[in-house]
Amino acid sequence: MKLKIKDATYIKKRHQYITGTDLHAFIIENSDFVASEFNKILKTDLDPKSEHLAQKVFRILHDKHILVRSLREAEDKKKYPKKLLAWEEDSDSDSCQSCDEGDKKGGKKKEKKIDFNKLDPTGFYILYLEQSQSSLYFYLVLIIIGILAFCLLPVWPLELKIFIWWVSYILLIIMVGLLIIRWILYGFFLIFGKEFWLFPELFNDSVRI
């Protein structure tokens, strides 16, 4: 299963986030992988067979401030909203927009108590993955240079245009040949009842955590 990571505006910046439902399903379906990676990197003792594995993994990520609870705007009813709001852990539960009003009896609201140390399937969690500002500026400069170079293509020297054409042509042949070899090998092993892909993650653009 792939972990669905979405983009949204959070505190006037673009951030990536995941839902509690997607995170819980990913951890349960990939329990062996998740537990082994956490045990290897963080020196934990997670048991992949534990029924509380998802909560333990979330607690570790939360304590390290990798996951931060947020809430959707009241009028945004999409499954994956495009704008999230900050939600402090010490805020009053009666003031947050995503809390359930519950049954109104005697003019009183039934408050929903939020435990930020537990994974809420209905929650939205901002991903805070460290990335240096210098690397962001470097990639931004590369993008600008690439756009300017493309716009100036008509004034490039003829030799450089021919060189780029040959590079593109060779890369296309290599890609097509690789695809043909992958399918030939897949069909050959399928005869013996086995599925085999050369470079199985070649077209996999999903993100694993």
RODO-2510 file (C-alpha; in nm, 4 decimals, decimal comma):
residues 209
     n   res          X          Y          Z
     1     m     0,0000     0,0000     0,0000
     2     k     0,1193     0,3510    -0,0823
     3     l     0,1073     0,6229     0,1783
     4     k    -0,1008     0,9082     0,0390
     5     i     0,0711     1,2406     0,1013
     6     k    -0,1200     1,5541     0,0032
     7     d    -0,0349     1,9241    -0,0214
     8     a    -0,2205     2,2036     0,1541
     9     t    -0,1733     2,5597     0,2699
    10     y    -0,0865     2,5683     0,6397
    11     i     0,0047     2,8923     0,8215
    12     k     0,0481     3,0729     0,4863
    13     k     0,2927     2,8109     0,3549
    14     r     0,2669     2,4975     0,1465
    15     h     0,3029     2,1830     0,3541
    16     q     0,2561     1,8132     0,3058
    17     y     0,0073     1,6289     0,5234
    18     i    -0,1478     1,2873     0,5752
    19     t    -0,4789     1,1792     0,7187
    20     g    -0,5112     0,9610     1,0250
    21     t    -0,7005     0,6993     0,8260
    22     d    -0,4317     0,6695     0,5585
    23     l    -0,1508     0,6578     0,8146
    24     h    -0,3229     0,3888     1,0223
    25     a    -0,3963     0,1741     0,7146
    26     f    -0,0382     0,2116     0,5872
    27     i     0,1156     0,1072     0,9200
    28     i    -0,1146    -0,1937     0,9616
    29     e    -0,0649    -0,3194     0,6058
    30     n     0,3132    -0,2701     0,6195
    31     s     0,3624    -0,3598     0,9859
    32     d     0,6773    -0,5693     0,9322
    33     f     0,8467    -0,3019     0,7224
    34     v     0,7482    -0,0141     0,9527
    35     a     0,8531    -0,1941     1,2724
    36     s     1,1873    -0,3078     1,1283
    37     e     1,2729     0,0429     0,9997
    38     f     1,1843     0,2104     1,3298
    39     n     1,3765    -0,0515     1,5277
    40     k     1,6803    -0,0140     1,3033
    41     i     1,6904     0,3667     1,2812
    42     l     1,5534     0,4745     1,6195
    43     k     1,6635     0,1696     1,8224
    44     t     1,3087     0,0988     1,9362
    45     d     1,1549    -0,2387     2,0224
    46     l     0,8327    -0,2254     1,8217
    47     d     0,6493    -0,5537     1,7731
    48     p     0,4961    -0,5825     1,4215
    49     k     0,2351    -0,8217     1,5632
    50     s     0,1151    -0,5719     1,8250
    51     e    -0,2401    -0,4470     1,7848
    52     h    -0,1256    -0,1065     1,9124
    53     l     0,1548    -0,0692     1,6570
    54     a    -0,0098     0,2222     1,4764
    55     q    -0,0549     0,4160     1,8006
    56     k     0,3051     0,3507     1,9087
    57     v     0,4464     0,4632     1,5745
    58     f     0,2312     0,7750     1,5807
    59     r     0,3411     0,8537     1,9369
    60     i     0,7075     0,8377     1,8305
    61     l     0,6487     1,0662     1,5311
    62     h     0,4429     1,3042     1,7422
    63     d     0,7006     1,3248     2,0205
    64     k     0,9685     1,4068     1,7624
    65     h     0,7426     1,6813     1,6182
    66     i     0,7353     1,5138     1,2780
    67     l     0,3546     1,5002     1,2830
    68     v     0,1539     1,8021     1,3986
    69     r    -0,2237     1,7939     1,4365
    70     s    -0,4200     2,0419     1,2253
    71     l    -0,7819     2,0971     1,1286
    72     r    -0,9739     2,1709     0,8128
    73     e    -1,1683     2,4870     0,7450
    74     a    -1,5323     2,4597     0,8441
    75     e    -1,6608     2,5098     0,4877
    76     d    -1,4130     2,2678     0,3282
    77     k    -1,5815     1,9269     0,3201
    78     k    -1,3398     1,7540     0,0808
    79     k    -1,1711     1,4297     0,1813
    80     y    -0,8336     1,5940     0,1198
    81     p    -0,8711     1,9680     0,1907
    82     k    -0,6462     2,2261     0,0280
    83     k    -0,6192     2,4520     0,3329
    84     l    -0,5539     2,3506     0,6924
    85     l    -0,5569     2,5587     1,0082
    86     a    -0,3241     2,5500     1,3065
    87     w    -0,4530     2,3690     1,6122
    88     e    -0,2546     2,4096     1,9302
    89     e    -0,2576     2,1200     2,1755
    90     d    -0,3470     2,3460     2,4667
    91     s    -0,6336     2,5203     2,2882
    92     d    -0,9870     2,5050     2,4192
    93     s    -1,1798     2,2234     2,2550
    94     d    -1,4917     2,4403     2,2432
    95     s    -1,3154     2,6946     2,0187
    96     c    -1,1883     2,4567     1,7471
    97     q    -1,3908     2,4397     1,4289
    98     s    -1,3697     2,0641     1,3693
    99     c    -1,5122     1,9537     1,7034
   100     d    -1,8532     1,7876     1,7015
   101     e    -2,1349     1,9857     1,8494
   102     g    -2,3140     1,6677     1,9525
   103     d    -2,6605     1,6632     2,0935
   104     k    -2,7789     2,0036     2,2014
   105     k    -2,9651     1,9609     2,5252
   106     g    -3,0551     2,2575     2,7355
   107     g    -2,8591     2,4894     2,5050
   108     k    -2,5240     2,3192     2,5894
   109     k    -2,2775     2,1709     2,3461
   110     k    -2,1293     1,8285     2,3926
   111     e    -1,7554     1,8945     2,3696
   112     k    -1,5213     1,6543     2,1958
   113     k    -1,2065     1,5979     2,3981
   114     i    -0,8960     1,5660     2,1801
   115     d    -0,6025     1,3517     2,2894
   116     f    -0,3094     1,4705     2,0809
   117     n    -0,1002     1,1734     2,1905
   118     k    -0,3318     0,9282     2,0130
   119     l    -0,3807     0,8778     1,6418
   120     d    -0,7209     1,0083     1,5374
   121     p    -0,8496     0,8486     1,2131
   122     t    -1,0443     1,1672     1,1361
   123     g    -0,7446     1,3944     1,1961
   124     f    -0,5082     1,5724     0,9591
   125     y    -0,1370     1,5707     1,0383
   126     i     0,1202     1,8090     0,8951
   127     l     0,4511     1,6474     0,7995
   128     y     0,7563     1,8357     0,9225
   129     l     1,0450     1,6762     0,7353
   130     e     1,3738     1,8606     0,7725
   131     q     1,5031     2,0245     0,4578
   132     s     1,7649     2,2963     0,4585
   133     q     1,6813     2,6352     0,3100
   134     s     2,0055     2,6305     0,1108
   135     s     1,8936     2,3228    -0,0830
   136     l     1,5578     2,4872    -0,1587
   137     y     1,7301     2,7979    -0,2936
   138     f     1,9648     2,5791    -0,4987
   139     y     1,6759     2,3952    -0,6653
   140     l     1,4951     2,7243    -0,7236
   141     v     1,7993     2,8658    -0,9030
   142     l     1,8251     2,5508    -1,1164
   143     i     1,4581     2,5838    -1,2162
   144     i     1,5046     2,9475    -1,3157
   145     i     1,8177     2,8660    -1,5168
   146     g     1,6349     2,5825    -1,6916
   147     i     1,3410     2,8062    -1,7864
   148     l     1,5726     3,0790    -1,9201
   149     a     1,7775     2,8244    -2,1155
   150     f     1,4632     2,6830    -2,2754
   151     c     1,3391     3,0310    -2,3697
   152     l     1,6769     3,1059    -2,5355
   153     l     1,6718     2,7844    -2,7403
   154     p     1,6448     2,9666    -3,0781
   155     v     1,9810     3,1434    -3,0224
   156     w     2,1708     2,8317    -2,9214
   157     p     2,4635     2,7268    -3,1456
   158     l     2,3734     2,4689    -3,4083
   159     e     2,6281     2,2210    -3,2707
   160     l     2,4665     2,2358    -2,9260
   161     k     2,1198     2,1788    -3,0742
   162     i     2,2467     1,8735    -3,2645
   163     f     2,4139     1,7401    -2,9479
   164     i     2,0904     1,7748    -2,7462
   165     w     1,8960     1,6033    -3,0239
   166     w     2,1341     1,3059    -3,0222
   167     v     2,1231     1,2805    -2,6422
   168     s     1,7404     1,2814    -2,6491
   169     y     1,7362     1,0247    -2,9308
   170     i     1,9743     0,7885    -2,7479
   171     l     1,7826     0,8198    -2,4201
   172     l     1,4577     0,7401    -2,6026
   173     i     1,6106     0,4256    -2,7562
   174     i     1,7448     0,3157    -2,4175
   175     m     1,4060     0,3682    -2,2503
   176     v     1,2123     0,1813    -2,5209
   177     g     1,4667    -0,1027    -2,5188
   178     l     1,4481    -0,1291    -2,1413
   179     l     1,0685    -0,1505    -2,1542
   180     i     1,0840    -0,4267    -2,4165
   181     i     1,3380    -0,6239    -2,2096
   182     r     1,1220    -0,5848    -1,8962
   183     w     0,8162    -0,7257    -2,0733
   184     i     1,0131    -1,0112    -2,2326
   185     l     1,1538    -1,1163    -1,8947
   186     y     0,8117    -1,0843    -1,7336
   187     g     0,6520    -1,3063    -2,0002
   188     f     0,9341    -1,5624    -1,9750
   189     f     0,9065    -1,6029    -1,5979
   190     l     0,5276    -1,6023    -1,6196
   191     i     0,5498    -1,9289    -1,8143
   192     f     0,6917    -2,0909    -1,4993
   193     g     0,4217    -1,9356    -1,2800
   194     k     0,6389    -1,6619    -1,1325
   195     e     0,6120    -1,2853    -1,1631
   196     f     0,9403    -1,1063    -1,2167
   197     w     0,9969    -0,7420    -1,3074
   198     l     1,3328    -0,5940    -1,3993
   199     f     1,3594    -0,2695    -1,1986
   200     p     1,0159    -0,3161    -1,0357
   201     e     1,0145     0,0375    -0,8904
   202     l     1,1040     0,2026    -1,2221
   203     f     0,7707     0,3846    -1,2577
   204     n     0,6835     0,4041    -0,8895
   205     d     0,6609     0,7725    -0,7900
   206     s     0,5022     0,7128    -0,4504
   207     v     0,6622     0,8232    -0,1255
   208     r     0,7500     0,5772     0,1471
   209     i     0,8210     0,6811     0,5036
***
